[in-house]
């Protein structure tokens, strides 16, 4: 029960920290997407119901903060969670190299999802923006992801001792 009470507040603090604090530190040129790493962590370490609720709420909060079409990030984050959850049933996800490469792959999925949805909804082509801005951000997030995984693991109510991939 504590999970459902603390989750919205934790996610709100995470999204505000991600956009306000980290955006200010990096002069809004590089956005470190901690939210993507949390969705991947949820897919690898959380039960399906809790992880899907986390992904949906986090996506909706990202939609509110970024100002894009409603449901944009909610759809992408929930899709990434489901993909990671299905993969996690088949892999051993303890290796640092696996976490880095898997975060990189999931980030590419997010980028392709953003590209397709922006093309379908807005009729714009953001491929050049993805190459110039998104790829460097993705490399940074992938390299930081093992440390973020350890941080999320220390927050006990995020996984409740339930680790599927051990």
DSSP file (Angstrom, degrees, kcal/mol; ACC not computed):
  #  RESIDUE AA STRUCTURE BP1 BP2  ACC     N-H-->O    O-->H-N    N-H-->O    O-->H-N    TCO  KAPPA ALPHA  PHI   PSI    X-CA   Y-CA   Z-CA
    1    1 A X     >        0   0    0      0, 0.0     4,-1.1     0, 0.0     3,-0.3   0.000 360.0 360.0 360.0 -35.6    0.0    0.0    0.0
    2    2 A X  H  >  +     0   0    0      1,-0.2     4,-2.8     2,-0.2     5,-0.3   0.825 360.0  63.3 -63.2 -29.7    2.9    2.4    0.7
    3    3 A X  H  > S+     0   0    0      1,-0.2     4,-2.2     2,-0.2    -1,-0.2   0.931 103.8  45.5 -58.3 -47.2    4.0    1.9   -2.9
    4    4 A X  H  4 S+     0   0    0     -3,-0.3     4,-0.5     1,-0.2    -1,-0.2   0.714 115.4  47.7 -73.7 -21.0    0.8    3.5   -4.2
    5    5 A X  H  X S+     0   0    0     -4,-1.1     4,-0.5    -3,-0.1    -2,-0.2   0.885 119.4  36.5 -83.2 -43.3    0.9    6.4   -1.7
    6    6 A X  H  X S+     0   0    0     -4,-2.8     4,-2.7     1,-0.2     5,-0.2   0.759 100.1  78.8 -81.3 -25.6    4.6    7.3   -2.3
    7    7 A X  H  X S+     0   0    0     -4,-2.2     4,-2.8    -5,-0.3     5,-0.3   0.907  92.2  46.2 -56.6 -52.8    4.8    6.6   -6.0
    8    8 A X  H  > S+     0   0    0     -4,-0.5     4,-2.2     1,-0.2    -1,-0.2   0.899 116.1  46.5 -60.5 -38.2    3.1    9.8   -7.4
    9    9 A X  H  X S+     0   0    0     -4,-0.5     4,-2.3     2,-0.2    -1,-0.2   0.913 113.5  48.3 -69.3 -41.9    5.2   12.0   -5.1
   10   10 A X  H  X S+     0   0    0     -4,-2.7     4,-2.3     2,-0.2    -2,-0.2   0.920 113.6  47.3 -62.6 -44.2    8.4   10.2   -5.9
   11   11 A X  H  X S+     0   0    0     -4,-2.8     4,-2.6    -5,-0.2     5,-0.2   0.880 110.4  52.1 -67.5 -37.4    7.7   10.4   -9.6
   12   12 A X  H  X S+     0   0    0     -4,-2.2     4,-2.4    -5,-0.3     5,-0.2   0.931 111.5  46.7 -63.5 -44.4    6.8   14.1   -9.4
   13   13 A X  H  X S+     0   0    0     -4,-2.3     4,-2.6     1,-0.2    -2,-0.2   0.896 112.6  51.2 -63.4 -39.0   10.1   14.8   -7.6
   14   14 A X  H  X S+     0   0    0     -4,-2.3     4,-2.7     2,-0.2    -2,-0.2   0.930 112.0  45.0 -64.0 -46.5   12.0   12.8  -10.1
   15   15 A X  H  X S+     0   0    0     -4,-2.6     4,-2.3     2,-0.2     5,-0.3   0.904 115.2  47.4 -67.3 -41.4   10.5   14.5  -13.1
   16   16 A X  H  X>S+     0   0    0     -4,-2.4     4,-3.1    -5,-0.2     5,-0.8   0.922 114.1  47.8 -65.6 -43.0   11.0   18.0  -11.6
   17   17 A X  I  <>S+     0   0    0     -4,-2.6     5,-2.4    -5,-0.2     4,-0.4   0.922 112.0  50.9 -60.3 -43.8   14.6   17.1  -10.6
   18   18 A X  I  <5S+     0   0    0     -4,-2.7    14,-0.3    -5,-0.2     5,-0.3   0.905 122.4  29.0 -62.3 -43.5   15.2   15.8  -14.1
   19   19 A X  I  <5S+     0   0    0     -4,-2.3    -2,-0.2     3,-0.2    -3,-0.2   0.884 129.5  33.1 -88.9 -40.3   13.9   18.9  -15.9
   20   20 A X  I  X5S+     0   0    0     -4,-3.1     4,-1.7    -5,-0.3    -3,-0.2   0.967 126.8  30.0 -83.4 -56.6   14.6   21.7  -13.5
   21   21 A X  I  ><S+     0   0    0     -5,-0.8     4,-2.3    -4,-0.4    -3,-0.2   0.968 127.4  38.4 -73.1 -53.8   17.8   20.8  -11.7
   22   22 A X  H  ><S+     0   0    0     -5,-2.4     4,-2.2     1,-0.2     6,-0.2   0.859 115.5  55.4 -67.7 -33.2   19.6   18.8  -14.3
   23   23 A X  H  4>S+     0   0    0     -6,-0.3     5,-3.2    -5,-0.3     6,-0.3   0.895 110.1  45.9 -62.8 -39.4   18.4   21.1  -17.0
   24   24 A X  H ><5S+     0   0    0     -4,-1.7     3,-1.1     3,-0.2    -2,-0.2   0.893 111.1  52.0 -69.7 -40.8   19.8   24.1  -15.2
   25   25 A X  H 3<5S+     0   0    0     -4,-2.3    -2,-0.2     1,-0.3    -1,-0.2   0.908 117.5  37.9 -62.4 -41.8   23.1   22.3  -14.5
   26   26 A X  T >X5S-     0   0    0     -4,-2.2     3,-1.9     4,-0.2     4,-0.6   0.192 113.0-115.8 -97.2  16.5   23.5   21.4  -18.2
   27   27 A X  T <45 -     0   0    0     -3,-1.1    -3,-0.2     1,-0.3    -4,-0.1   0.793  61.8 -72.9  55.6  33.1   22.1   24.7  -19.5
   28   28 A X  T 34<S+     0   0    0     -5,-3.2    -1,-0.3    -6,-0.2     3,-0.1   0.682 116.6 106.0  57.1  22.4   19.2   22.9  -21.1
   29   29 A X  T <4 S+     0   0    0     -3,-1.9     2,-0.4     1,-0.3    -2,-0.1   0.759  81.4  33.6 -96.6 -30.8   21.4   21.5  -23.8
   30   30 A X     <  -     0   0    0     -4,-0.6     2,-0.6    -8,-0.2    -1,-0.3  -0.993  69.9-159.4-126.9 127.6   21.6   18.0  -22.5
   31   31 A X        -     0   0    0     -2,-0.4     2,-0.8   102,-0.2   110,-0.1  -0.925   9.2-149.5-107.7 116.9   18.7   16.3  -20.8
   32   32 A X        -     0   0    0     -2,-0.6     2,-1.6   -14,-0.3     3,-0.2  -0.768  14.1-147.1 -85.7 110.4   19.6   13.3  -18.6
   33   33 A X     >  +     0   0    0     -2,-0.8     4,-1.1     1,-0.2     3,-0.3  -0.585  32.3 162.5 -86.1  84.2   16.5   11.1  -18.8
   34   34 A X  H  > S+     0   0    0     -2,-1.6     4,-2.2     1,-0.2    -1,-0.2   0.803  73.1  66.3 -66.7 -29.4   16.4    9.4  -15.4
   35   35 A X  H  > S+     0   0    0      1,-0.2     4,-2.0     2,-0.2    -1,-0.2   0.878  97.6  51.8 -62.7 -38.7   12.7    8.6  -16.1
   36   36 A X  H  > S+     0   0    0     -3,-0.3     4,-2.1     1,-0.2    -1,-0.2   0.911 109.3  50.0 -64.1 -41.3   13.7    6.2  -19.0
   37   37 A X  H  X S+     0   0    0     -4,-1.1     4,-2.7     1,-0.2    -2,-0.2   0.879 108.8  52.7 -65.0 -37.2   16.2    4.4  -16.7
   38   38 A X  H  X S+     0   0    0     -4,-2.2     4,-2.5     2,-0.2    -1,-0.2   0.887 108.0  50.6 -65.8 -37.9   13.4    4.1  -14.0
   39   39 A X  H  X S+     0   0    0     -4,-2.0     4,-2.1     2,-0.2    -2,-0.2   0.910 112.1  47.2 -65.0 -41.3   11.1    2.5  -16.6
   40   40 A X  H  X S+     0   0    0     -4,-2.1     4,-1.9     2,-0.2    -2,-0.2   0.917 111.5  50.9 -66.0 -42.7   13.8    0.1  -17.6
   41   41 A X  H  X S+     0   0    0     -4,-2.7     4,-2.5     1,-0.2     5,-0.3   0.915 109.3  51.3 -58.8 -43.2   14.5   -0.7  -14.0
   42   42 A X  H  X S+     0   0    0     -4,-2.5     4,-2.1     1,-0.2    -1,-0.2   0.896 108.8  51.1 -62.2 -40.2   10.8   -1.3  -13.4
   43   43 A X  H  < S+     0   0    0     -4,-2.1    -1,-0.2     1,-0.2    -2,-0.2   0.847 117.4  38.9 -66.1 -33.4   10.7   -3.7  -16.4
   44   44 A X  H  < S+     0   0    0     -4,-1.9   121,-0.5    -5,-0.1   120,-0.3   0.788 131.0  22.1 -86.2 -28.6   13.6   -5.7  -15.1
   45   45 A X  H  < S+     0   0    0     -4,-2.5     2,-0.3    -5,-0.2    -3,-0.2   0.507 104.5  73.9-123.1  -5.6   12.9   -5.7  -11.3
   46   46 A X  S  < S-     0   0    0     -4,-2.1   113,-0.1    -5,-0.3   114,-0.1  -0.787  79.1 -99.8-116.3 155.6    9.2   -5.1  -10.6
   47   47 A X     >  -     0   0    0     -2,-0.3     4,-2.5   112,-0.1     5,-0.3  -0.279  43.2-106.7 -63.0 159.0    6.0   -7.1  -10.9
   48   48 A X  H  > S+     0   0    0      1,-0.2     4,-2.3     2,-0.2     5,-0.2   0.884 114.4  47.3 -60.4 -44.7    3.9   -6.4  -14.0
   49   49 A X  H  > S+     0   0    0      2,-0.2     4,-2.1     1,-0.2    -1,-0.2   0.946 115.8  42.9 -66.5 -48.5    1.1   -4.4  -12.3
   50   50 A X  H  > S+     0   0    0      1,-0.2     4,-2.4     2,-0.2    -2,-0.2   0.910 116.4  48.5 -64.4 -41.8    3.3   -2.2  -10.2
   51   51 A X  H  X S+     0   0    0     -4,-2.5     4,-2.5     2,-0.2    -1,-0.2   0.880 110.8  49.3 -67.9 -38.0    5.7   -1.5  -13.1
   52   52 A X  H  X S+     0   0    0     -4,-2.3     4,-2.3    -5,-0.3    -1,-0.2   0.885 111.6  49.3 -70.4 -36.3    2.9   -0.7  -15.6
   53   53 A X  H  X S+     0   0    0     -4,-2.1     4,-2.6    -5,-0.2     5,-0.3   0.930 112.2  49.1 -64.7 -44.5    1.3    1.7  -13.1
   54   54 A X  H  X S+     0   0    0     -4,-2.4     4,-2.6     1,-0.2     5,-0.2   0.927 112.7  47.4 -58.7 -46.4    4.7    3.4  -12.5
   55   55 A X  H  X S+     0   0    0     -4,-2.5     4,-2.4     2,-0.2    23,-0.2   0.896 112.9  48.2 -64.8 -41.2    5.4    3.6  -16.3
   56   56 A X  H  X S+     0   0    0     -4,-2.3     4,-2.3     2,-0.2    -2,-0.2   0.938 114.6  44.3 -66.1 -47.1    1.9    5.1  -17.0
   57   57 A X  H  X S+     0   0    0     -4,-2.6     4,-2.3     2,-0.2    -2,-0.2   0.914 114.8  49.6 -64.7 -41.9    2.1    7.7  -14.2
   58   58 A X  H  X S+     0   0    0     -4,-2.6     4,-2.3    -5,-0.3    -1,-0.2   0.907 111.2  49.7 -64.2 -41.0    5.6    8.6  -15.1
   59   59 A X  H  X S+     0   0    0     -4,-2.4     4,-2.2    -5,-0.2    15,-0.5   0.903 110.5  49.6 -63.5 -41.5    4.7    9.0  -18.8
   60   60 A X  H  X S+     0   0    0     -4,-2.3     4,-1.9     2,-0.2    -2,-0.2   0.881 111.0  49.8 -66.0 -37.1    1.7   11.2  -18.0
   61   61 A X  H  X S+     0   0    0     -4,-2.3     4,-2.4     2,-0.2    -2,-0.2   0.891 109.9  50.9 -67.3 -38.5    3.9   13.4  -15.8
   62   62 A X  H  X S+     0   0    0     -4,-2.3     4,-2.8     2,-0.2     5,-0.3   0.890 108.2  53.1 -64.2 -38.7    6.4   13.7  -18.6
   63   63 A X  H  X>S+     0   0    0     -4,-2.2     4,-1.6     1,-0.2     5,-0.6   0.913 110.8  47.0 -60.7 -42.2    3.6   14.7  -20.9
   64   64 A X  H  <5S+     0   0    0     -4,-1.9    -2,-0.2     2,-0.2    -1,-0.2   0.904 116.2  43.3 -66.9 -41.7    2.6   17.4  -18.5
   65   65 A X  H  <5S+     0   0    0     -4,-2.4    -2,-0.2     1,-0.2    -1,-0.2   0.911 118.3  42.2 -72.6 -43.2    6.1   18.7  -18.0
   66   66 A X  H  <5S-     0   0    0     -4,-2.8    -1,-0.2    -5,-0.2    -2,-0.2   0.744  98.9-133.8 -80.5 -22.6    7.2   18.6  -21.6
   67   67 A X  T  <5 +     0   0    0     -4,-1.6    -3,-0.1    -5,-0.3    -4,-0.1   0.693  54.2 140.2  80.6  18.2    4.0   20.0  -23.1
   68   68 A X      < -     0   0    0     -5,-0.6    -1,-0.2    -6,-0.3     3,-0.1  -0.279  65.7 -56.4 -84.9 178.6    3.6   17.5  -25.9
   69   69 A X  S >  S-     0   0    0      1,-0.1     3,-2.0     2,-0.1     4,-0.3  -0.250  71.8 -92.7 -55.2 137.6    0.4   15.8  -27.0
   70   70 A X  T 3  S+     0   0    0      1,-0.3    -1,-0.1     2,-0.1   -10,-0.1  -0.283 110.4  18.4 -58.3 131.1   -1.3   14.0  -24.1
   71   71 A X  T 3> S+     0   0    0    -12,-0.1     4,-2.2    -3,-0.1    -1,-0.3   0.410  87.7 118.1  91.2  -1.5   -0.4   10.4  -23.9
   72   72 A X  H <> S+     0   0    0     -3,-2.0     4,-1.7     2,-0.2    -2,-0.1   0.980  86.8  27.5 -61.9 -60.9    2.8   10.7  -26.0
   73   73 A X  H  > S+     0   0    0    -14,-0.3     4,-3.3    -4,-0.3     5,-0.3   0.815 117.1  62.2 -72.8 -30.5    5.3    9.7  -23.3
   74   74 A X  H  > S+     0   0    0    -15,-0.5     4,-2.0     1,-0.2     5,-0.2   0.924 107.9  43.6 -60.9 -43.3    2.7    7.6  -21.5
   75   75 A X  H  X S+     0   0    0     -4,-2.2     4,-2.1     2,-0.2    -2,-0.2   0.923 117.0  45.7 -66.8 -44.9    2.4    5.4  -24.6
   76   76 A X  H  X S+     0   0    0     -4,-1.7     4,-2.6    -5,-0.2    -2,-0.2   0.935 115.2  45.6 -66.7 -46.3    6.1    5.2  -25.2
   77   77 A X  H  X S+     0   0    0     -4,-3.3     4,-2.6     1,-0.2    -1,-0.2   0.891 113.9  48.7 -66.8 -38.7    7.0    4.5  -21.6
   78   78 A X  H  X S+     0   0    0     -4,-2.0     4,-2.4    -5,-0.3    -1,-0.2   0.901 112.5  49.1 -67.3 -38.5    4.3    1.8  -21.2
   79   79 A X  H  X S+     0   0    0     -4,-2.1     4,-2.3     2,-0.2    -2,-0.2   0.915 112.0  47.9 -64.4 -43.3    5.4    0.2  -24.4
   80   80 A X  H  X S+     0   0    0     -4,-2.6     4,-2.9     2,-0.2     5,-0.2   0.915 110.7  52.2 -64.2 -42.0    9.1    0.2  -23.3
   81   81 A X  H  X S+     0   0    0     -4,-2.6     4,-3.0     1,-0.2    -2,-0.2   0.942 110.7  46.9 -58.6 -47.5    8.1   -1.2  -19.9
   82   82 A X  H  X S+     0   0    0     -4,-2.4     4,-2.2     2,-0.2    -1,-0.2   0.896 113.1  49.1 -63.0 -39.8    6.2   -4.1  -21.5
   83   83 A X  H  X S+     0   0    0     -4,-2.3     4,-2.0     2,-0.2    -1,-0.2   0.937 114.6  44.6 -63.3 -46.8    9.0   -4.8  -23.9
   84   84 A X  H  X S+     0   0    0     -4,-2.9     4,-2.6     1,-0.2    -2,-0.2   0.892 111.4  53.9 -65.9 -39.6   11.6   -4.8  -21.1
   85   85 A X  H  X S+     0   0    0     -4,-3.0     4,-0.8    -5,-0.2    -1,-0.2   0.915 110.2  46.5 -61.7 -43.4    9.3   -6.9  -18.9
   86   86 A X  H  < S+     0   0    0     -4,-2.2     3,-0.4     1,-0.2     4,-0.2   0.879 114.7  47.0 -67.8 -37.2    8.9   -9.6  -21.6
   87   87 A X  H >X S+     0   0    0     -4,-2.0     3,-2.0     1,-0.2     4,-0.8   0.867 103.9  62.7 -69.7 -35.7   12.7   -9.6  -22.2
   88   88 A X  H 3< S+     0   0    0     -4,-2.6    -1,-0.2     1,-0.3    -2,-0.2   0.734  92.0  64.8 -65.9 -21.4   13.5   -9.8  -18.5
   89   89 A X  T 3< S+     0   0    0     -4,-0.8    -1,-0.3    -3,-0.4    -2,-0.2   0.697 111.1  36.9 -70.7 -16.7   11.7  -13.1  -18.2
   90   90 A X  T <4 S+     0   0    0     -3,-2.0     2,-0.3    -4,-0.2    -2,-0.2   0.532 109.5  63.5-112.8  -9.7   14.4  -14.6  -20.5
   91   91 A X  S  < S-     0   0    0     -4,-0.8     2,-0.7    -3,-0.1     0, 0.0  -0.763  72.0-123.0-121.9 162.3   17.7  -12.9  -19.5
   92   92 A X        -     0   0    0     -2,-0.3     3,-0.4    74,-0.1     2,-0.2  -0.918  29.6-173.1-100.2 111.2   20.0  -12.5  -16.6
   93   93 A X        +     0   0    0     -2,-0.7    72,-0.1    72,-0.5    73,-0.1  -0.213  52.7  97.7-106.9  41.9   20.1   -8.8  -16.0
   94   94 A X        +     0   0    0     -2,-0.2    -1,-0.2    71,-0.1     2,-0.1   0.679  55.7 101.1 -99.0 -20.7   22.8   -8.4  -13.3
   95   95 A X     >  -     0   0    0     -3,-0.4     4,-1.9     1,-0.1     5,-0.1  -0.396  66.6-141.6 -71.2 139.5   25.8   -7.4  -15.6
   96   96 A X  H  > S+     0   0    0      2,-0.2     4,-2.3     1,-0.2     5,-0.2   0.897 103.8  53.0 -65.1 -41.4   26.8   -3.8  -15.8
   97   97 A X  H  > S+     0   0    0      1,-0.2     4,-2.6     2,-0.2     5,-0.3   0.894 107.8  51.4 -62.3 -39.8   27.5   -4.1  -19.5
   98   98 A X  H  > S+     0   0    0      2,-0.2     4,-2.8     1,-0.2     5,-0.3   0.921 109.3  50.1 -62.7 -43.4   24.1   -5.6  -20.1
   99   99 A X  H  X S+     0   0    0     -4,-1.9     4,-2.2     2,-0.2    -2,-0.2   0.916 112.6  47.0 -62.2 -43.5   22.4   -2.7  -18.3
  100  100 A X  H  X S+     0   0    0     -4,-2.3     4,-2.0     2,-0.2    -2,-0.2   0.948 117.1  41.7 -64.0 -49.4   24.4   -0.1  -20.3
  101  101 A X  H  X S+     0   0    0     -4,-2.6     4,-2.3     1,-0.2    -2,-0.2   0.872 114.7  51.0 -68.2 -36.6   23.6   -1.8  -23.7
  102  102 A X  H  X S+     0   0    0     -4,-2.8     4,-2.5    -5,-0.3    -1,-0.2   0.885 109.6  50.2 -68.9 -38.1   20.0   -2.6  -22.8
  103  103 A X  H  X S+     0   0    0     -4,-2.2     4,-2.2    -5,-0.3    -2,-0.2   0.891 110.0  51.8 -64.6 -39.1   19.5    1.1  -21.8
  104  104 A X  H  X S+     0   0    0     -4,-2.0     4,-1.8     2,-0.2    -2,-0.2   0.924 111.1  46.9 -61.8 -45.1   21.0    2.1  -25.1
  105  105 A X  H  X S+     0   0    0     -4,-2.3     4,-1.9     1,-0.2    -2,-0.2   0.914 112.9  48.4 -64.3 -43.3   18.7   -0.2  -27.0
  106  106 A X  H  X S+     0   0    0     -4,-2.5     4,-2.2     1,-0.2    -1,-0.2   0.850 108.6  54.9 -66.8 -33.3   15.6    1.0  -25.1
  107  107 A X  H  X S+     0   0    0     -4,-2.2     4,-2.6     2,-0.2    -1,-0.2   0.879 105.9  51.6 -65.9 -37.5   16.6    4.6  -25.7
  108  108 A X  H  X S+     0   0    0     -4,-1.8     4,-2.7     2,-0.2     5,-0.2   0.898 108.3  51.7 -63.9 -39.3   16.7    3.9  -29.4
  109  109 A X  H  X S+     0   0    0     -4,-1.9     4,-2.5     2,-0.2    -2,-0.2   0.915 110.1  49.2 -61.9 -42.2   13.2    2.5  -29.1
  110  110 A X  H  X S+     0   0    0     -4,-2.2     4,-2.7     2,-0.2    -2,-0.2   0.925 111.3  49.5 -62.2 -43.9   12.1    5.6  -27.4
  111  111 A X  H  X S+     0   0    0     -4,-2.6     4,-2.4     2,-0.2    -2,-0.2   0.905 112.0  47.0 -62.6 -42.6   13.8    7.8  -30.1
  112  112 A X  H  X S+     0   0    0     -4,-2.7     4,-2.8     2,-0.2     5,-0.2   0.900 111.9  51.7 -66.0 -39.7   12.1    5.8  -32.9
  113  113 A X  H  X S+     0   0    0     -4,-2.5     4,-2.7    -5,-0.2     5,-0.3   0.915 110.9  47.3 -62.4 -42.7    8.8    6.1  -31.0
  114  114 A X  H  X S+     0   0    0     -4,-2.7     4,-2.3     2,-0.2     5,-0.2   0.901 112.8  50.3 -63.4 -40.6    9.2    9.8  -30.7
  115  115 A X  H  X S+     0   0    0     -4,-2.4     4,-1.7    -5,-0.2    -2,-0.2   0.936 114.6  42.5 -62.5 -48.1   10.1   10.1  -34.4
  116  116 A X  H  X S+     0   0    0     -4,-2.8     4,-2.5     2,-0.2    -2,-0.2   0.931 116.4  46.8 -67.2 -46.5    7.1    8.0  -35.5
  117  117 A X  H  X S+     0   0    0     -4,-2.7     4,-3.0    -5,-0.2     5,-0.5   0.891 112.3  49.4 -66.7 -38.4    4.6    9.7  -33.2
  118  118 A X  H  X>S+     0   0    0     -4,-2.3     6,-1.4    -5,-0.3     4,-1.3   0.860 112.7  48.9 -68.4 -32.5    5.7   13.2  -34.0
  119  119 A X  H  <5S+     0   0    0     -4,-1.7     4,-0.4    -5,-0.2    -2,-0.2   0.910 116.8  41.9 -69.3 -41.9    5.5   12.4  -37.7
  120  120 A X  H  <5S+     0   0    0     -4,-2.5    -2,-0.2    -5,-0.1    -3,-0.2   0.916 126.2  30.5 -72.0 -43.8    2.0   10.9  -37.4
  121  121 A X  H  <5S+     0   0    0     -4,-3.0    -3,-0.2    -5,-0.2    -2,-0.1   0.935 135.5  21.3 -85.2 -49.0    0.6   13.6  -35.0
  122  122 A X  T  <5S-     0   0    0     -4,-1.3    -3,-0.2    -5,-0.5    -2,-0.1   0.671  91.2-129.3 -96.8 -18.6    2.4   16.8  -35.9
  123  123 A X      < +     0   0    0     -5,-1.0     2,-0.3    -4,-0.4    -4,-0.2   0.754  64.1 130.8  74.8  23.7    3.6   16.0  -39.4
  124  124 A X        -     0   0    0     -6,-1.4     2,-0.6    -9,-0.1    -1,-0.3  -0.779  56.1-134.7-110.9 155.2    7.1   17.0  -38.6
  125  125 A X        +     0   0    0     -2,-0.3     3,-0.3    -3,-0.1     4,-0.1  -0.932  24.3 172.1-108.8 112.8   10.4   15.3  -39.1
  126  126 A X     >  +     0   0    0     -2,-0.6     4,-2.3   -11,-0.2     5,-0.2   0.096  42.3 114.9-107.0  21.7   12.6   15.4  -36.1
  127  127 A X  H  > S+     0   0    0      1,-0.2     4,-2.1     2,-0.2     5,-0.2   0.896  76.5  50.8 -61.1 -41.3   15.3   13.0  -37.3
  128  128 A X  H  > S+     0   0    0     -3,-0.3     4,-2.4     1,-0.2    -1,-0.2   0.891 110.4  50.0 -65.2 -37.8   18.0   15.8  -37.4
  129  129 A X  H  >>S+     0   0    0      2,-0.2     4,-2.7     1,-0.2     5,-1.2   0.886 108.9  52.7 -65.5 -38.0   17.2   16.7  -33.8
  130  130 A X  I  <>S+     0   0    0     -4,-2.3     5,-1.9     3,-0.2    -2,-0.2   0.908 112.4  44.5 -63.7 -40.8   17.4   13.1  -32.7
  131  131 A X  I  <5S+     0   0    0     -4,-2.1     5,-0.3     3,-0.2    -2,-0.2   0.915 120.1  39.6 -70.5 -42.5   20.8   12.7  -34.3
  132  132 A X  I  <5S+     0   0    0     -4,-2.4    -2,-0.2    -5,-0.2    -3,-0.2   0.876 135.5  10.9 -76.6 -38.0   22.2   16.0  -32.9
  133  133 A X  I  X5S+     0   0    0     -4,-2.7     4,-1.5    -5,-0.2    -3,-0.2   0.803 123.0  51.9-111.6 -42.0   20.7   16.0  -29.4
  134  134 A X  I  ><S+     0   0    0     -5,-1.2     4,-2.6     1,-0.2    -3,-0.2   0.897 104.2  54.8 -73.0 -40.9   19.1   12.7  -28.5
  135  135 A X  H  ><S+     0   0    0     -5,-1.9     4,-2.1     2,-0.2    -1,-0.2   0.925 109.7  45.7 -63.2 -46.0   22.1   10.4  -29.4
  136  136 A X  H  > S+     0   0    0     -5,-0.3     4,-2.0     1,-0.2    -1,-0.2   0.910 114.7  49.5 -62.3 -38.2   24.6   12.2  -27.1
  137  137 A X  H  X S+     0   0    0     -4,-1.5     4,-2.7     1,-0.2    -2,-0.2   0.900 109.4  52.5 -63.1 -39.8   22.0   12.3  -24.3
  138  138 A X  H  X S+     0   0    0     -4,-2.6     4,-2.4     1,-0.2    -1,-0.2   0.881 107.5  50.6 -65.6 -39.1   21.4    8.6  -24.8
  139  139 A X  H  X S+     0   0    0     -4,-2.1     4,-2.0     2,-0.2    -1,-0.2   0.919 112.1  47.6 -64.7 -42.8   25.0    7.7  -24.5
  140  140 A X  H  X S+     0   0    0     -4,-2.0     4,-1.7     2,-0.2    -2,-0.2   0.933 113.1  47.6 -63.7 -46.1   25.3    9.7  -21.2
  141  141 A X  H  X S+     0   0    0     -4,-2.7     4,-1.5     1,-0.2    -2,-0.2   0.893 110.7  52.6 -63.1 -39.5   22.1    8.1  -19.8
  142  142 A X  H  < S+     0   0    0     -4,-2.4     4,-0.4     1,-0.2    -1,-0.2   0.890 110.5  47.1 -64.5 -38.9   23.4    4.6  -20.8
  143  143 A X  H  < S+     0   0    0     -4,-2.0     3,-0.3     1,-0.2     4,-0.3   0.804 116.1  44.4 -72.7 -28.4   26.7    5.2  -19.0
  144  144 A X  H >X S+     0   0    0     -4,-1.7     4,-1.8     1,-0.2     3,-0.9   0.659  90.5  89.6 -86.7 -17.8   25.0    6.5  -15.9
  145  145 A X  H 3X S+     0   0    0     -4,-1.5     4,-2.6     1,-0.2     5,-0.2   0.809  79.4  56.8 -57.0 -38.1   22.3    3.8  -15.8
  146  146 A X  H 3> S+     0   0    0     -4,-0.4     4,-1.7    -3,-0.3    -1,-0.2   0.896 109.6  47.1 -61.4 -35.9   24.2    1.3  -13.7
  147  147 A X  H <> S+     0   0    0     -3,-0.9     4,-2.0    -4,-0.3    -1,-0.2   0.890 112.1  49.7 -69.4 -39.1   24.6    3.9  -10.9
  148  148 A X  H  X S+     0   0    0     -4,-1.8     4,-2.9     2,-0.2     5,-0.2   0.872 106.8  55.9 -67.1 -35.7   20.9    4.8  -11.2
  149  149 A X  H  X S+     0   0    0     -4,-2.6     4,-2.1     2,-0.2    -1,-0.2   0.915 108.2  48.1 -60.0 -43.0   20.0    1.1  -11.0
  150  150 A X  H  X S+     0   0    0     -4,-1.7     4,-1.5     2,-0.2    -1,-0.2   0.891 111.7  50.1 -65.0 -38.7   21.9    0.9   -7.7
  151  151 A X  H  X S+     0   0    0     -4,-2.0     4,-0.8     1,-0.2     3,-0.2   0.934 111.9  46.8 -64.1 -46.0   20.2    4.0   -6.4
  152  152 A X  H >< S+     0   0    0     -4,-2.9     3,-0.5     1,-0.2     6,-0.3   0.842 108.8  56.1 -65.1 -32.9   16.7    2.7   -7.3
  153  153 A X  H 3< S+     0   0    0     -4,-2.1    -1,-0.2     1,-0.2    -2,-0.2   0.840 100.4  58.6 -68.2 -32.1   17.5   -0.7   -5.7
  154  154 A X  H 3< S+     0   0    0     -4,-1.5     2,-1.3    -3,-0.2    -1,-0.2   0.747  87.3  81.4 -69.2 -22.6   18.3    1.1   -2.4
  155  155 A X  S X< S-     0   0    0     -4,-0.8     3,-1.8    -3,-0.5     4,-0.4  -0.721  73.2-165.1 -82.8  96.2   14.8    2.5   -2.4
  156  156 A X  G >> S+     0   0    0     -2,-1.3     4,-2.3     1,-0.3     3,-1.1   0.777  77.3  60.0 -60.4 -34.5   13.2   -0.7   -1.0
  157  157 A X  G 34 S+     0   0    0      1,-0.2    -1,-0.3     2,-0.2    -4,-0.1   0.584  91.2  72.2 -75.7  -6.7    9.6    0.1   -1.8
  158  158 A X  G <4 S+     0   0    0     -3,-1.8    -1,-0.2    -6,-0.3    -2,-0.2   0.786 120.4  10.4 -75.1 -25.9   10.4    0.2   -5.5
  159  159 A X  T X4 S-     0   0    0     -3,-1.1     3,-2.4    -4,-0.4    -2,-0.2   0.559  83.9-144.1-128.4 -12.5   10.9   -3.5   -5.8
  160  160 A X  T 3< S-     0   0    0     -4,-2.3    -3,-0.1     1,-0.3     3,-0.1   0.793  72.6 -60.8  52.8  34.0    9.6   -4.9   -2.4
  161  161 A X  T 3  S+     0   0    0     -5,-0.4     2,-1.0     1,-0.2    -1,-0.3   0.496 105.8 132.0  76.5   1.0   12.3   -7.6   -2.4
  162  162 A X    <   +     0   0    0     -3,-2.4     2,-0.6  -117,-0.1    -1,-0.2  -0.775  24.3 165.5 -92.4 102.0   10.9   -9.0   -5.7
  163  163 A X    >   -     0   0    0     -2,-1.0     3,-0.7     1,-0.1  -118,-0.1  -0.935  12.2-179.2-121.6 107.7   13.8   -9.4   -8.1
  164  164 A X  T 3  S+     0   0    0     -2,-0.6    -1,-0.1  -120,-0.3  -119,-0.1   0.757  73.1  60.9 -75.6 -27.3   12.8  -11.6  -11.0
  165  165 A X  T 3         0   0    0   -121,-0.5   -72,-0.5     1,-0.2    -1,-0.2   0.158 360.0 360.0 -96.3  20.1   16.2  -11.5  -12.8
  166  166 A X    <         0   0    0     -3,-0.7    -1,-0.2   -74,-0.1    -2,-0.1   0.473 360.0 360.0 -97.1 360.0   18.4  -13.2  -10.2
